Each structure stands twice: as C-alpha cells, then as structure tokens.
Amino acid sequence: MNNYRIIQGDCLKILFNLTEQVDLTFLDPPFNQDKEYTEWNDNLPKQEYWQIMKNVCQKIYESTSDGGAIYFMQREKNTEFVLQSLRESGWTFQNLIIWKKKTSAVPCSNKFGKQFQIIAFATKKGKPRVFNRLRVSLPLPPNYKYERENGIYLTDVWDDIRELTSGYFAGDEAIRKDNGQRFHKQQAPIALLLRIILSSTKIGDTVLDPFAGTGTTLVVAEQLGRKSVGMEISSENVKIIENRMIKIQKADSVLRFHRDYVYTENLKAIWNFNSACAIHKKGETLSLFG
Ligand SMILES: C[S@@+](CC[C@H](N)C(=O)[O-])C[C@H]1O[C@@H](n2cnc3c(N)ncnc32)[C@H](O)[C@@H]1O
C-alpha cells in the first residue's frame, strides 16, 4: 500500500471529506497575481481571495492533530493577511520565517527592492507537538575567521536555499517540458520541504499539501518515511506528481542535503535513512554521500 494519496480536484471541496488526521500542512497557494493557471482564476478580488484562504486554513485546522503545524508561504506584501487568516481560523502563531532569495531583488522605484518571501509557521492549540531543533552546517560568511565546530541552530531567516529559477541554477531538479521551458513556475525546492518536514514531524506522521503543484511535498515526505496527501486541481499537474512518485529521481533525492544537518542531535530518529536509501539505487546513494 502507498504511503501517499494524490487527489485531483478543488481542495476546498476535498478538505470537507478528508479522512486522514494531519500533523503538518505546507500551504503554497497561487498568490493571486494574475499568473496563467489553467483551472484557477489567479486574479480574484482581494477580499474573495483572502476569504478562500481563511476557509482553507479553517478546514485544515479541523483535520489537524493537537499541536500539529501549518507553514503558509506567501509574498511578503501579504504578510498581514496571512497572519489574519491563520489567527481567525484558530491557529497559534509561532514564527514568521524569512526565505531570502538568492536571485536578484525585484527592483522598486519608490521603495526598497524586494528579496524575500514569507513562510508563517503556526500550530493548533498552542505548543507544537513536534519541534525538532535542527542544527545546520552552512558555509561560513566571508568575514568569519573560524570554522564552526558543530554547526548552528536554525533561525527564522533562511538564506541558504536557492529557489528554482529558469536559469542553469535550477539544474535537474526543475521539471521541464520538451522545449526546455519549466513545467511549473512555482515548483518549490526539495531543500525547502526537507527543512519544514524535518522540523515539524516524526517518522510515520501525515503531511498535507492542498495545493500540491508538482508534488514536491509528497516527494520529500515519501523519502523521509512520512505519509502524505496531496490535492491538486489540474489534471496535467496530477500526472506529473504521479510520475514523480513512481520513481523518485536522483535530482529529487533528499540524501544530497544530509551533510547540512549532521549536527542535529536527534537526526537519526527523525531522518529515516532506510526509506530514503531504499528509494534510490545503491550505487546512486553511495555516490551522493561520496
Ligand atoms: C503555487 S503552486 C504550488 C507549487 C508546489 N508547492 C510545488 O512544489 O510544485 C499552486 C498550485 O495550486 C493549484 N491549485 C489552484 N487552485 C487549486 C484548488 N482550488 N485546489 C487544488 N489545487 C489548486 C494550482 O494548479 C498550482 O499547481
């Protein structure tokens, strides 16, 4: 039996009949900025859009275990609406994570250029049921003299994860059409979901992604031994998710990020190596560590 479930359709409707109890949700909806989506109007009146987001947050809340988490990603200009949607649907605010982009800032003529996206982290009924304090081993900033002996605890500023862009930096991870163009412009990086799932779940927990897109959340959850449920309105995207899950590619492997987390005290308990390694061929796994 699969550890994951992909459901095609409108998450607002599907959420009403969700049978699973959810421990973590990654919420990465269309940002209502008039992007071309085949089955979604990305140019709704602002009030209508935020009412939908609040309803989604509310339905997720009802299906979440006590202390379970939600990570709601959005543009920084919408921070106040994100926090309001979460608060008014019952969630307890924990952190506002700044995901600092590695690409150049979006220039603005009358204010500062924009270079980050926000991810609001909140939990149901107060204290998180799981919060794994990750210690990361990141490259030293150029003005630092000494290597850190055992990494540093992660903070709420994430500036080490590269978004998938159109250029060569996106590498093999970005899914492409035959003409080389990216299949889905909003495909989230594996490294981002790895960090979120490792922080807020245990092995065997259930992860939900109501706007699954290309299925990055499911791909990572599967490798970490978590169960997952993905909802996606577009049938084209659902096909991509199904293919991505049938045979997880080397470009989607979480193993290449293992070194970044080796100083995390309980890493062995939260990172299921057996499932990740079983998913990849032995030779590939070894070369990833090599
Ligand atoms: C920002 S993208 C998510 C990208 C995803 N995180 C990934 O890594 O690929 C939002 C997705 O939500 C889907 N979508 C839009 N409205 C939806 C709805 N009502 N129910 C389910 N999916 C929806 C869109 O087709 C799009 O793929």
The ligand as a MOL file (V3000), in Angstrom:
LIG
                    3D

  0  0  0     0  0            999 V3000
M  V30 BEGIN CTAB
M  V30 COUNTS 27 29 0 0 0
M  V30 BEGIN ATOM
M  V30 1 C 1.9980 27.8030 -6.0050 0
M  V30 2 S 1.5450 26.3270 -6.8020 0 CHG=1
M  V30 3 C 2.1740 25.0710 -5.7340 0
M  V30 4 C 3.5410 24.6030 -6.1190 0
M  V30 5 C 4.0400 23.4380 -5.2880 0
M  V30 6 N 4.4100 23.8600 -3.9590 0
M  V30 7 C 5.2010 22.7210 -5.9580 0
M  V30 8 O 6.2500 22.4950 -5.3080 0
M  V30 9 O 5.0940 22.3770 -7.1170 0 CHG=-1
M  V30 10 C -0.1820 26.2720 -6.5180 0
M  V30 11 C -0.8970 25.0690 -7.1540 0
M  V30 12 O -2.2450 25.0520 -6.6810 0
M  V30 13 C -3.0710 24.5370 -7.7160 0
M  V30 14 N -4.4640 24.9570 -7.3900 0
M  V30 15 C -5.0410 26.1510 -7.6230 0
M  V30 16 N -6.2700 26.1800 -7.0950 0
M  V30 17 C -6.4700 24.9890 -6.5030 0
M  V30 18 C -7.5590 24.4350 -5.7590 0
M  V30 19 N -8.6660 25.1230 -5.5480 0
M  V30 20 N -7.4220 23.1850 -5.2740 0
M  V30 21 C -6.2870 22.4640 -5.5060 0
M  V30 22 N -5.2210 22.9420 -6.2000 0
M  V30 23 C -5.3180 24.1920 -6.6850 0
M  V30 24 C -2.5060 25.1350 -8.9900 0
M  V30 25 O -2.8510 24.3480 -10.1230 0
M  V30 26 C -0.9890 25.1140 -8.6640 0
M  V30 27 O -0.3810 23.9600 -9.2000 0
M  V30 END ATOM
M  V30 BEGIN BOND
M  V30 1 1 1 2
M  V30 2 1 2 3
M  V30 3 1 2 10
M  V30 4 1 3 4
M  V30 5 1 4 5
M  V30 6 1 5 6
M  V30 7 1 5 7
M  V30 8 2 7 8
M  V30 9 1 7 9
M  V30 10 1 10 11
M  V30 11 1 11 12
M  V30 12 1 11 26
M  V30 13 1 12 13
M  V30 14 1 13 14
M  V30 15 1 13 24
M  V30 16 1 14 15
M  V30 17 1 14 23
M  V30 18 2 15 16
M  V30 19 1 16 17
M  V30 20 1 17 18
M  V30 21 2 17 23
M  V30 22 1 18 19
M  V30 23 2 18 20
M  V30 24 1 20 21
M  V30 25 2 21 22
M  V30 26 1 22 23
M  V30 27 1 24 25
M  V30 28 1 24 26
M  V30 29 1 26 27
M  V30 END BOND
M  V30 END CTAB
M  END
